[in-house]
Each structure stands twice: as C-alpha cells, then as structure tokens.
C-alpha cells in the first residue's frame, strides 16, 4: 500500500504496480500534485470500503493506469480538500469485488474534478458524481457493462457537465 499524507506535494509514481494491500491500494490524505502515470493498481482491499485509489487532496493526476479488481471503488475522489483532481486515459474495470458498492470512478464532494478519456467496465457503476460535488466534468469516456448505472449524478451535486460519453449495456 501507498500512503501520501498531510501536505505532501509534487510526487510522481510512474510505471509502478500497486497490489494486494489489505486496505486502500493508494491513500492520498490532504496531499497535492501527486501523479500516477502508467501504473497498475489492482487486487487491493478486503471490503467495499477499501479502494484502488482514494484521493483526498488537490490537483492530483491519474493518467494511463490500469485499475482493476479492487474491493470497493476503482478511484474514489472524496474529502474536504478533494478539488481539481484529473482522472484520464485509464482502463478501470471489475472493481467492487468485495461488496455491492463501487463505481469505477467516484467524484464526491470537492470542486472541479475531471474524468475523461477513460474506458470503464464491469464495476457497480461506471462513474458516480456524488453528493457535494460541484463543477465536475465527465467527458469522452466509454462506459459499458456495469452492474447498475453507466453514469450516476446525485441530486445533491451541482453543475456537473457530462459530454460526449459512450454509455451502453449497463444494467440500469
């Protein structure tokens, strides 16, 4: 497992494999400008409260990664400092293996988070924009064969922008 904590900043993980953690594969807690480039993040977490990547911080980047077979969410962007994170060009699949909850990408709370150019399948939901999220951008993703929704927008989020996504063969 990787934990990046309390005001750490400007850290890059490139071409890494992060796997088999009992809890979060990656936990970012109030850190900023942390980058995950071309990483494989998989088989982490024993419950649906544990995720491949948990982002609570600002201006973080997840780019070109394979994120799969994690207990809960593939990528969970959540928390009071979770703003302007970018999740792009990833393959995110077969998460939520330990319970009934777990989108490929969850954008919660925070402002200005972006998910684009991702290929997402086999999760509970593809992308969820959750309660308290503002100004989230969901663009140019291909989202298919998720157990429930392709894209889920919580009514307590605001100003979400969902453009040019391909969403098909999801159960709901």
C-alpha positions in Angstrom: 0.0 0.0 0.0 1.0 3.6 -0.6 0.0 6.4 1.8 0.8 10.0 1.0 -0.1 12.2 3.9 -0.6 15.8 5.2 0.6 18.5 2.8 3.0 16.3 0.9 3.2 17.5 -2.7 4.8 17.1 -6.1 5.3 13.4 -6.1 5.3 11.1 -9.2 4.7 7.3 -9.4 5.4 6.1 -12.9 5.3 2.6 -14.3 4.5 1.1 -10.9 2.4 -1.9 -9.7 0.5 -1.5 -6.5 -1.3 -4.7 -5.5 -2.6 -7.0 -2.7 -3.0 -4.4 0.1 -5.5 -5.3 2.8 -6.9 -1.8 2.7 -6.5 1.0 0.2 -4.0 0.4 -2.6 -3.3 4.1 -2.5 -4.4 6.6 0.2 -3.8 10.3 -0.5 -4.7 12.3 2.6 -4.6 16.1 2.1 -1.7 15.9 -0.4 -1.5 17.8 -3.7 0.2 17.5 -7.1 0.7 13.7 -6.8 0.8 11.9 -10.1 0.2 8.2 -11.0 1.4 7.7 -14.6 1.0 4.3 -16.3 0.6 2.4 -13.1 -1.2 -0.9 -12.5 -3.3 -0.7 -9.3 -5.2 -4.0 -8.5 -6.4 -6.6 -6.1 -6.5 -4.2 -3.1 -8.9 -4.1 -0.2 -11.0 -6.7 1.6 -14.3 -4.8 1.8 -16.2 -2.3 -0.3 -14.9 0.5 2.0 -11.4 -0.1 0.6 -10.4 1.2 -2.9 -7.7 1.0 -5.5 -7.0 4.7 -5.2 -8.5 7.1 -2.6 -7.9 10.7 -3.4 -8.4 13.4 -0.7 -6.3 16.2 -2.0 -6.0 18.8 -4.7 -4.5 18.9 -8.3 -3.7 15.1 -8.4 -3.4 13.2 -11.6 -4.2 9.6 -12.5 -3.2 9.1 -16.2 -2.8 5.9 -18.3 -3.3 3.5 -15.5 -5.0 0.1 -15.2 -7.1 0.0 -12.1 -9.0 -3.3 -11.5 -10.2 -6.0 -9.1 -10.2 -3.8 -6.0 -12.5 -4.3 -3.1 -14.6 -1.1 -3.5 -14.2 1.8 -5.8 -11.5 1.9 -8.5 -10.9 5.6 -7.9 -12.6 7.4 -5.0 -12.1 11.2 -5.0 -13.6 12.3 -1.8 -12.9 14.7 1.1 -12.8 18.3 2.1 -9.7 19.0 0.1 -10.6 16.9 -3.0 -10.5 19.5 -5.7 -9.3 19.8 -9.3 -8.2 16.1 -9.5 -7.9 14.7 -13.0 -8.5 11.1 -13.9 -7.8 10.5 -17.6 -6.8 7.9 -20.2 -7.3 4.9 -17.8 -8.7 1.4 -18.0 -10.9 0.9 -14.9 -12.6 -2.4 -14.6 -14.0 -5.2 -12.4 -13.9 -3.3 -9.2 -16.4 -3.7 -6.3 -15.3 -7.3 -5.9 -15.9 -7.3 -2.1 -19.5 -6.0 -1.9 -22.4 -4.3 -3.6 -20.9 -0.8 -3.8 -18.1 0.5 -6.0 -18.1 2.6 -9.1 -15.1 2.7 -11.4 -14.7 6.4 -10.7 -16.5 8.3 -7.9 -16.2 12.1 -7.8 -17.6 13.2 -4.4 -17.5 16.5 -2.5 -14.9 18.9 -3.8 -14.9 21.1 -6.9 -13.6 21.0 -10.4 -12.8 17.3 -10.6 -12.4 15.8 -14.1 -12.8 12.3 -15.5 -12.1 12.0 -19.3 -11.0 9.6 -22.0 -11.4 6.6 -19.6 -12.5 3.1 -20.6 -14.7 1.8 -17.7 -16.5 -1.6 -17.4 -17.5 -4.3 -15.0 -18.0 -2.2 -11.9 -21.2 -1.5 -9.9 -21.4 2.0 -11.6 -19.2 3.4 -14.3 -18.8 7.0 -13.0 -20.7 8.5 -10.0 -20.8 12.2 -9.3 -21.8 12.2 -5.7 -23.3 14.4 -3.0 -21.5 17.7 -2.5 -19.5 17.6 -5.8 -19.5 20.8 -7.7 -18.4 21.6 -11.3 -17.4 18.0 -12.0 -16.5 17.3 -15.7 -17.2 13.8 -17.2 -16.1 13.9 -20.9 -15.3 11.4 -23.6 -15.4 8.2 -21.6 -16.6 4.8 -22.8 -18.6 3.2 -20.1 -20.2 -0.3 -20.6 -21.4 -3.4 -18.9 -21.5 -2.1 -15.3 -23.9 -3.8 -12.9 -26.1 -0.7 -12.4 -25.6 2.7 -14.0 -23.2 3.9 -16.6 -23.2 7.5 -15.2 -24.9 8.4 -11.9 -25.4 12.0 -10.9 -26.5 12.6 -7.3 -29.2 15.3 -7.0 -27.2 16.9 -4.2 -24.3 17.6 -6.6 -24.3 20.7 -8.6 -23.1 22.0 -12.0 -21.9 18.6 -13.3 -21.0 18.6 -17.0 -21.4 15.3 -18.9 -20.4 15.5 -22.5 -19.5 13.1 -25.4 -19.5 9.8 -23.4 -20.4 6.4 -24.9 -22.6 4.7 -22.4 -24.1 1.3 -23.2 -25.1 -2.2 -22.0 -25.2 -1.1 -18.3 -27.9 -2.9 -16.3 -29.9 0.3 -15.3 
